[in-house]
Every structure is written in structure tokens, then in C-alpha cells.
Amino acid sequence: MTTAALSPAEVRALPASVTALQAFAAINVGTTFGYHLLAQGEFPIQGTKVGRTWRFRRGDVLAFLGLDEDPGGAEVESAPLAGNDDAPGVEPGAPVEPATPTSK
């Protein structure tokens, strides 16, 4: 079975724990050859066998491909809203429910 190769953006969008098929697609290796490499202990990315499946860390896949987690390479910080010192997602002036004590 042939898997389509993933673009760098698609690799970055993978979950933290990557399946064998996703790892194969990321490095452009076919399924049969990928499993052959795993069986021989020659797959180029270290993985962990969980039951009958293989899992790989996205960071290891990115490192093998020479990609950064963030394509821009810099942290982006949002500018604060003027006059809004409340917690994020809290509407200013919204009614506040008092905490109710719980007993054990």
C-alpha cells in the first residue's frame, strides 16, 4: 500500500503521538517497507511498541526531517486589549456566582 507524503505543514499538524502510518507518510516510506524496517530494527526514528501498534513522538519525526515545531521560529504574543484586565473569556460586568461549600 502506498501512502501519500505529507507536507511540512501537515507533519507539524500531527498529534504529539504519531502512528506508524503517519510516520511512514511523513518520511515518504511505503507501508510494507516501513513495517519491514521496524521489524529489522532499522527504522530511522525511535518508536515505542504499544500492544501491536507502533507510536512515534512528533518531535522525533520533525527532528529527523530537520523541521522546527514552529515554522516561524519565534514565539508570538498577543497584545493585551486596552482597558480589559479581566481573565480571558470572562465578559466584563457579568454576574458572578458565589462558590458553594461542599461537605465530605
C-alpha positions in Angstrom: 0.0 0.0 0.0 1.3 3.4 -0.9 0.8 6.4 1.4 0.9 10.0 0.2 3.8 12.0 1.5 3.0 14.7 4.0 3.9 18.4 3.6 6.0 20.1 6.3 2.8 21.9 7.5 0.9 18.6 7.7 3.8 17.0 9.7 3.7 19.9 12.1 -0.1 19.5 12.5 0.2 15.8 13.5 -0.7 14.9 17.1 2.0 14.6 19.7 1.9 10.8 19.4 2.1 9.7 15.8 1.0 6.3 14.4 3.3 4.2 12.2 1.3 5.1 9.1 1.6 8.8 9.8 5.3 8.4 10.4 5.7 6.5 7.2 3.8 9.2 5.3 5.9 11.9 7.0 9.2 10.5 5.7 7.7 9.2 2.4 8.2 5.5 3.1 5.6 2.9 1.9 3.7 0.9 4.4 5.3 -2.5 3.6 8.8 -1.2 3.6 8.2 0.9 6.8 7.0 -2.2 8.7 9.9 -4.2 7.3 12.3 -1.5 8.7 10.5 -1.7 12.0 10.8 -5.5 12.2 14.5 -5.3 11.4 15.1 -2.6 13.9 16.3 -0.2 11.2 13.5 2.4 11.1 15.3 5.8 11.3 13.0 7.2 14.0 12.9 5.7 17.5 9.4 4.4 18.3 7.6 2.6 21.1 5.5 -0.5 20.5 2.2 -0.2 22.4 0.5 -3.6 22.2 0.5 -4.4 18.5 0.9 -0.8 17.3 3.9 1.5 17.0 3.8 5.1 18.2 6.4 7.9 17.5 6.8 11.3 19.0 6.0 14.1 16.6 9.1 15.9 17.8 11.3 13.0 16.8 9.7 12.9 13.3 10.3 16.6 12.9 13.9 16.3 14.1 14.5 13.5 11.6 13.1 15.7 8.8 15.1 18.8 10.1 11.9 20.7 10.8 11.2 23.1 13.7 8.0 22.8 15.7 7.2 26.4 14.8 7.9 27.3 11.1 8.4 31.0 12.0 10.9 30.1 14.7 9.6 32.8 17.0 7.1 33.0 19.8 4.1 35.1 19.1 2.5 37.0 21.9 -0.9 38.6 21.6 -1.2 42.3 22.5 -3.4 43.0 25.5 -6.8 44.6 24.9 -7.0 48.2 26.1 -8.9 48.5 29.4 -9.5 44.8 29.7 -7.8 43.5 32.8 -10.2 40.6 33.4 -9.5 37.0 32.9 -9.6 35.7 29.3 -13.0 34.6 28.2 -14.8 36.4 31.0 -17.2 39.1 30.0 -16.7 42.3 32.0 -19.6 43.1 34.2 -21.1 39.6 34.0 -22.8 38.3 37.2 -20.6 36.2 39.4 -22.0 33.1 41.1 -20.9 32.7 44.7 -19.0 29.5 45.5 -21.0 26.9 47.4 -19.2 25.0 50.1 -19.1 21.2 49.7 -19.0 18.7 52.5 -17.4 15.3 52.6 
